[in-house]
Amino acid sequence: MLYWLLFQVLHRYIGAFRVFGYVTTRTALASLTALAISFLLGPWLIRKLREMSFGQHIREDGPQSHRKKAGTPTMGGLLIVTSIVVPTLLWADLRNPYVGLALLGLVGFGIIGFIDDYAKITKQRNLGLTSWQKFWAQVLCAMIIGFCLLLLHANQAYSTAINVPFFKQFKPDLLIDPLTKHFWTYPLAFVLFYLFIVFVMVGSSNAVNLTDGLDGLAIGLMIIASGAMTMLTYISSHAALSQYLDLARLPRSQELTIFCASMVGASLGFLWFNCHPAQVFMGDTGSLALGGGMGIVAVLIKQEILLVFIGGVYVMEALSVILQVGSYKLRNGKRIFKMAPIHHHFEALGWPESKVIVRFWIVGLIMAGFALTTLKLR
């Protein structure tokens, strides 16, 4: 909105306003706007959540040290989503279809999380979603986005090829048979495409959700991950940088830089209130939204595989749960970890919560740095 007003309209009369046409300027402004919204709305939202008794329920099988967190306001994801959506609407070019899809992924998964949070808080399970219902709602949201991507592909505005780290020329296309170099048969092509999109988006969303178990852990890692995604979106849209790194240039991804920068600012602002000891939790509203937003950006800029490294800690947390559940069911109740997700395992070993958080942040930084270096090591 402000982009349209300041650059598209007023730029004709005030030459200095051409600065708002630069994506770097708007990226900085979007991040600062998200940070300001978080700081301004945060205290008010926390107070309202506390007044409405929207407190966190602590599960019985969790660490004993977490019992004191019971009653801490949750659904802080409302603050995160607002702090991302508003700056994106203000500073991005809304004519870009990628921006609309990114917002759809963020808000769509956020709504699913909100319904589940509200049901748990009010103890009205008939209003909420079972685990399977939540999963299929996520699948449906991802498939809607996948359908939109196919429409863009039909108009040559989106590629279904996948970038593979360390390989320059190997870029498999989800719709093309690698042996015959022709399109897969009609049903198989779309099944493969939808399965891949669902796997990336639903997996990303749930991985962030599983990581959100310690004060500031998930949101701190999101600052790192969204910062890396901001760099990737900018590089992918920059003619010189994409040519230097031998990446397919994606001009439309330029506006996603605004979205990712808003995620950085919103996450940084939320960490102010969520750091140990937390004043508010993001709940499923925030974790599902952030994971969904990160997943759709990776899909749009064709860095789905690199997302595994950028969100390395999220992946580690999700795998720990899968392994724990699998071991328990297949090995007659035997567990691999003392507790899952894996951050609880380290707590059970006697690590203080703050120590687990900071060390996981360090691992997240290392993984994100490694992911960015793969752009050159190919």
C-alpha positions as CSV (number, residue, x, y, z in Angstrom):
1,M,0.0,0.0,0.0
2,L,2.7,2.5,1.0
3,Y,4.8,1.2,-1.8
4,W,2.1,2.0,-4.3
5,L,1.4,5.4,-2.8
6,L,5.0,6.6,-2.3
7,F,6.6,5.1,-5.4
8,Q,3.9,4.5,-7.9
9,V,2.0,7.8,-7.3
10,L,4.0,10.4,-5.4
11,H,7.3,9.5,-7.1
12,R,6.1,11.4,-10.1
13,Y,6.0,14.6,-8.1
14,I,8.7,14.1,-5.5
15,G,11.8,12.6,-7.1
16,A,13.4,11.6,-3.8
17,F,10.6,9.0,-3.4
18,R,12.2,6.8,-6.0
19,V,14.2,5.3,-3.2
20,F,11.0,3.4,-2.2
21,G,11.3,1.5,-5.5
22,Y,14.5,-0.2,-4.3
23,V,13.9,-3.6,-2.8
24,T,16.7,-3.1,-0.3
25,T,15.1,0.0,1.1
26,R,11.7,-1.7,1.4
27,T,13.3,-4.8,3.0
28,A,14.8,-2.7,5.8
29,L,11.6,-0.8,6.3
30,A,9.5,-4.0,6.4
31,S,11.7,-5.5,9.0
32,L,11.7,-2.3,11.1
33,T,7.9,-2.0,10.7
34,A,7.4,-5.6,11.9
35,L,9.7,-5.0,14.9
36,A,7.8,-1.8,15.8
37,I,4.4,-3.5,15.6
38,S,5.6,-6.3,17.8
39,F,6.9,-3.9,20.5
40,L,3.8,-1.7,20.3
41,L,1.1,-4.5,20.3
42,G,3.0,-7.0,22.4
43,P,2.2,-5.7,25.9
44,W,-1.4,-5.0,25.0
45,L,-1.9,-8.5,23.6
46,I,-0.3,-10.2,26.5
47,R,-2.5,-8.2,28.9
48,K,-5.6,-9.2,26.9
49,L,-4.7,-12.8,26.7
50,R,-4.1,-12.9,30.5
51,E,-7.4,-11.1,31.2
52,M,-9.2,-13.8,29.0
53,S,-7.3,-16.5,30.9
54,F,-5.8,-17.8,27.7
55,G,-3.1,-19.7,29.5
56,Q,-0.8,-22.5,28.4
57,H,-1.7,-26.1,29.4
58,I,1.4,-28.1,30.4
59,R,1.3,-31.8,29.5
60,E,1.6,-34.3,32.4
61,D,4.4,-36.3,30.7
62,G,6.6,-33.2,30.1
63,P,9.6,-32.1,32.2
64,Q,8.7,-31.3,35.8
65,S,10.5,-28.0,35.6
66,H,7.9,-26.8,33.1
67,R,5.0,-27.1,35.5
68,K,5.6,-23.5,36.7
69,K,4.9,-22.3,33.2
70,A,1.2,-23.3,33.4
71,G,-1.0,-20.4,32.9
72,T,1.4,-18.3,30.8
73,P,-0.5,-16.6,28.1
74,T,-0.5,-18.4,24.8
75,M,-1.7,-17.7,21.2
76,G,1.0,-15.1,20.9
77,G,1.2,-16.2,17.3
78,L,-1.5,-13.6,16.6
79,L,1.2,-11.0,17.3
80,I,3.6,-12.7,15.0
81,V,1.2,-13.1,12.1
82,T,0.0,-9.5,12.4
83,S,3.6,-8.3,12.5
84,I,4.3,-10.1,9.3
85,V,1.1,-9.5,7.3
86,V,0.9,-5.7,7.9
87,P,4.5,-4.8,6.8
88,T,4.2,-7.1,3.8
89,L,0.9,-5.3,2.7
90,L,2.5,-1.9,3.3
91,W,5.9,-2.4,1.6
92,A,5.6,-5.2,-1.0
93,D,4.2,-4.9,-4.6
94,L,0.9,-6.7,-4.1
95,R,0.6,-7.3,-7.9
96,N,3.3,-10.0,-7.5
97,P,1.5,-13.4,-7.2
98,Y,4.3,-14.8,-5.0
99,V,3.5,-12.3,-2.3
100,G,-0.2,-13.4,-2.3
101,L,0.8,-17.1,-2.1
102,A,3.3,-16.5,0.8
103,L,0.6,-14.7,2.7
104,L,-1.9,-17.4,1.9
105,G,0.5,-20.0,3.3
106,L,1.2,-18.0,6.5
107,V,-2.4,-17.1,7.3
108,G,-3.9,-20.4,6.2
109,F,-1.7,-22.5,8.5
110,G,-2.1,-19.8,11.2
111,I,-5.9,-20.2,11.1
112,I,-5.5,-24.0,11.5
113,G,-3.3,-23.4,14.6
114,F,-5.7,-20.8,16.0
115,I,-8.6,-23.1,15.8
116,D,-6.6,-25.8,17.7
117,D,-5.3,-23.3,20.3
118,Y,-8.7,-21.9,21.0
119,A,-10.2,-25.3,21.5
120,K,-7.5,-26.4,23.9
121,I,-7.6,-23.2,25.9
122,T,-11.4,-23.1,26.3
123,K,-11.5,-26.9,26.7
124,Q,-14.2,-27.1,24.0
125,R,-12.7,-29.9,22.0
126,N,-15.9,-30.1,19.8
127,L,-14.8,-26.7,18.4
128,G,-11.2,-27.9,17.8
129,L,-9.5,-30.4,15.6
130,T,-8.2,-33.9,16.3
131,S,-4.6,-34.7,15.3
132,W,-5.7,-36.2,12.1
133,Q,-8.2,-33.4,11.3
134,K,-5.4,-30.9,11.9
135,F,-3.1,-32.8,9.6
136,W,-5.6,-33.1,6.8
137,A,-6.5,-29.4,7.1
138,Q,-2.8,-28.7,6.6
139,V,-2.7,-31.0,3.6
140,L,-5.7,-29.2,2.1
141,C,-4.1,-25.8,2.6
142,A,-0.9,-27.1,0.9
143,M,-2.9,-28.6,-2.0
144,I,-4.7,-25.3,-2.6
145,I,-1.3,-23.6,-2.8
146,G,-0.1,-26.4,-5.1
147,F,-3.1,-25.8,-7.4
148,C,-2.2,-22.0,-7.5
149,L,1.4,-22.9,-8.4
150,L,0.3,-25.1,-11.3
151,L,-1.7,-22.2,-12.6
152,L,1.4,-20.0,-12.4
153,H,3.4,-22.8,-14.1
154,A,0.8,-22.9,-17.0
155,N,1.5,-19.2,-17.5
156,Q,5.3,-19.7,-17.3
157,A,5.5,-17.8,-14.0
158,Y,6.7,-20.8,-11.9
159,S,9.1,-23.7,-12.5
160,T,8.6,-27.2,-11.2
161,A,12.3,-28.0,-11.4
162,I,14.2,-28.5,-8.1
163,N,17.6,-27.1,-7.3
164,V,19.9,-29.7,-5.7
165,P,22.8,-28.5,-3.4
166,F,26.3,-29.2,-4.8
167,F,25.1,-29.9,-8.3
168,K,24.9,-27.2,-11.0
169,Q,23.2,-29.1,-13.8
170,F,21.2,-31.7,-12.0
171,K,17.8,-30.0,-11.6
172,P,15.0,-32.7,-11.7
173,D,11.6,-31.5,-12.8
174,L,8.6,-32.9,-10.8
175,L,6.5,-33.1,-13.9
176,I,9.0,-34.6,-16.3
177,D,10.2,-38.3,-16.5
178,P,14.0,-38.2,-16.2
179,L,14.4,-41.1,-18.6
180,T,12.2,-40.1,-21.4
181,K,12.5,-36.3,-20.9
182,H,8.7,-36.1,-21.5
183,F,5.9,-35.2,-19.1
184,W,4.7,-38.0,-16.8
185,T,1.3,-39.4,-17.6
186,Y,-1.5,-37.1,-16.6
187,P,-2.4,-38.4,-13.1
188,L,1.1,-39.4,-12.1
189,A,2.6,-36.0,-12.8
190,F,0.1,-34.2,-10.5
191,V,0.3,-36.8,-7.8
192,L,4.1,-36.4,-7.6
193,F,3.8,-32.7,-7.6
194,Y,1.2,-32.5,-4.9
195,L,2.9,-35.0,-2.7
196,F,6.1,-33.0,-2.9
197,I,4.4,-29.7,-2.1
198,V,2.5,-31.2,0.8
199,F,5.6,-32.9,2.2
200,V,7.6,-29.6,2.2
201,M,4.9,-27.4,3.6
202,V,3.2,-29.7,6.1
203,G,6.6,-31.0,7.2
204,S,8.0,-27.5,7.7
205,S,4.9,-26.4,9.6
206,N,4.9,-29.4,12.0
207,A,8.7,-29.3,12.5
208,V,8.5,-25.7,13.8
209,N,5.5,-26.8,15.9
210,L,7.4,-29.6,17.6
211,T,10.4,-27.3,18.3
212,D,8.3,-24.8,20.2
213,G,8.8,-26.4,23.6
214,L,11.3,-24.1,25.3
215,D,11.2,-20.3,25.9
216,G,12.6,-18.6,22.8
217,L,13.9,-21.8,21.1
218,A,11.6,-21.9,18.1
219,I,11.4,-18.2,17.5
220,G,15.1,-17.7,17.9
221,L,15.8,-20.3,15.3
222,M,13.2,-18.6,13.1
223,I,15.2,-15.4,13.2
224,I,18.1,-17.4,11.8
225,A,16.1,-19.3,9.2
226,S,14.1,-16.3,7.9
227,G,17.3,-14.3,7.8
228,A,18.8,-16.9,5.5
229,M,15.6,-17.0,3.4
230,T,15.8,-13.2,3.0
231,M,19.3,-13.5,1.6
232,L,18.2,-16.4,-0.7
233,T,15.2,-14.5,-2.1
234,Y,17.3,-11.5,-2.8
235,I,20.1,-13.5,-4.5
236,S,17.6,-15.4,-6.6
237,S,16.1,-12.2,-7.9
238,H,19.4,-10.3,-8.5
239,A,20.7,-10.5,-12.0
240,A,24.4,-10.3,-11.2
241,L,24.3,-12.4,-8.0
242,S,22.2,-15.2,-9.5
243,Q,24.5,-15.3,-12.6
244,Y,27.6,-15.3,-10.4
245,L,26.3,-18.2,-8.3
246,D,24.8,-20.0,-11.4
247,L,21.3,-19.9,-10.1
248,A,18.2,-19.6,-12.2
249,R,17.1,-16.0,-11.9
250,L,13.7,-15.6,-10.4
251,P,12.7,-11.9,-10.8
252,R,9.3,-12.4,-9.1
253,S,11.1,-13.6,-5.9
254,Q,12.3,-10.0,-5.3
255,E,9.1,-9.1,-3.4
256,L,9.4,-12.2,-1.2
257,T,12.4,-10.5,0.3
258,I,9.9,-8.1,1.9
259,F,7.9,-11.0,3.3
260,C,11.0,-12.7,4.7
261,A,12.3,-9.5,6.2
262,S,9.0,-9.1,7.9
263,M,9.4,-12.6,9.4
264,V,12.8,-11.6,10.7
265,G,11.5,-8.4,12.4
266,A,8.3,-10.1,13.7
267,S,10.4,-13.0,15.1
268,L,12.9,-10.6,16.7
269,G,10.1,-8.6,18.3
270,F,8.3,-11.7,19.6
271,L,11.6,-13.0,21.1
272,W,11.6,-9.9,23.3
273,F,8.5,-11.3,25.1
274,N,9.2,-15.0,24.6
275,C,12.8,-15.2,25.9
276,H,13.3,-17.1,29.2
277,P,11.3,-16.7,31.3
278,A,8.6,-16.3,28.7
279,Q,5.8,-13.7,29.1
280,V,3.8,-15.3,26.3
281,F,3.9,-18.4,24.1
282,M,3.3,-18.5,20.3
283,G,1.1,-21.6,20.4
284,D,0.1,-23.5,17.3
285,T,-1.2,-20.2,15.9
286,G,2.4,-19.0,15.6
287,S,4.4,-22.2,15.0
288,L,2.2,-23.6,12.2
289,A,2.0,-20.2,10.5
290,L,5.8,-19.6,10.6
291,G,6.5,-23.1,9.4
292,G,4.0,-22.8,6.6
293,G,5.4,-19.4,5.6
294,M,8.9,-20.7,5.5
295,G,7.8,-23.8,3.5
296,I,6.0,-21.8,0.8
297,V,9.0,-19.4,0.4
298,A,11.3,-22.4,-0.2
299,V,8.9,-23.8,-2.7
300,L,8.6,-20.5,-4.6
301,I,12.4,-19.9,-4.9
302,K,13.1,-23.5,-5.6
303,Q,15.2,-24.2,-2.5
304,E,13.1,-27.0,-1.0
305,I,16.1,-29.2,-0.4
306,L,18.2,-26.4,1.0
307,L,15.4,-25.8,3.5
308,V,16.4,-29.0,5.2
309,F,19.8,-27.4,6.1
310,I,18.4,-23.9,6.8
311,G,15.9,-25.4,9.3
312,G,18.3,-28.1,10.4
313,V,17.4,-27.9,14.0
314,Y,13.7,-28.1,13.2
315,V,14.4,-31.2,11.1
316,M,16.4,-32.7,14.0
317,E,13.5,-32.1,16.4
318,A,10.9,-33.7,14.0
319,L,13.1,-36.7,13.4
320,S,13.6,-37.3,17.1
321,V,9.9,-37.5,17.6
322,I,9.5,-39.9,14.6
323,L,12.3,-42.1,15.8
324,Q,11.0,-42.1,19.4
325,V,7.5,-43.0,18.4
326,G,8.7,-45.6,15.9
327,S,11.0,-47.2,18.5
328,Y,8.3,-47.3,21.1
329,K,5.8,-49.1,18.8
330,L,8.2,-51.4,17.1
331,R,10.4,-52.3,20.1
332,N,7.8,-53.1,22.7
333,G,7.9,-49.8,24.5
334,K,11.7,-49.2,24.3
335,R,12.7,-45.6,23.8
336,I,15.8,-44.0,22.1
337,F,15.7,-40.7,23.9
338,K,14.8,-40.0,27.5
339,M,12.1,-37.7,26.2
340,A,11.1,-36.3,22.8
341,P,11.4,-33.8,21.1
342,I,15.1,-33.9,21.6
343,H,15.3,-30.6,23.5
344,H,13.5,-32.4,26.3
345,H,16.1,-35.2,26.1
346,F,18.9,-32.8,27.0
347,E,16.8,-31.3,29.8
348,A,16.3,-34.8,31.2
349,L,20.1,-35.1,31.1
350,G,20.3,-32.2,33.4
351,W,21.0,-29.3,31.1
352,P,19.4,-26.0,32.2
353,E,16.8,-24.7,29.8
354,S,18.8,-21.6,28.8
355,K,21.8,-23.8,28.0
356,V,19.7,-26.0,25.6
357,I,18.2,-23.0,23.9
358,V,21.5,-21.2,23.3
359,R,23.3,-24.3,22.1
360,F,20.5,-25.1,19.7
361,W,20.7,-21.6,18.4
362,I,24.4,-22.1,17.7
363,V,23.7,-25.3,15.8
364,G,21.0,-23.4,13.9
365,L,23.5,-20.7,12.9
366,I,26.0,-23.3,11.8
367,M,23.4,-25.1,9.7
368,A,22.1,-21.9,8.0
369,G,25.7,-20.8,7.3
370,F,26.4,-24.2,5.7
371,A,23.3,-23.9,3.6
372,L,24.4,-20.5,2.2
373,T,27.9,-21.8,1.4
374,T,26.4,-24.6,-0.8
375,L,25.3,-21.9,-3.2
376,K,29.0,-21.4,-4.2
377,L,30.2,-25.0,-3.5
378,R,28.6,-26.5,-6.6
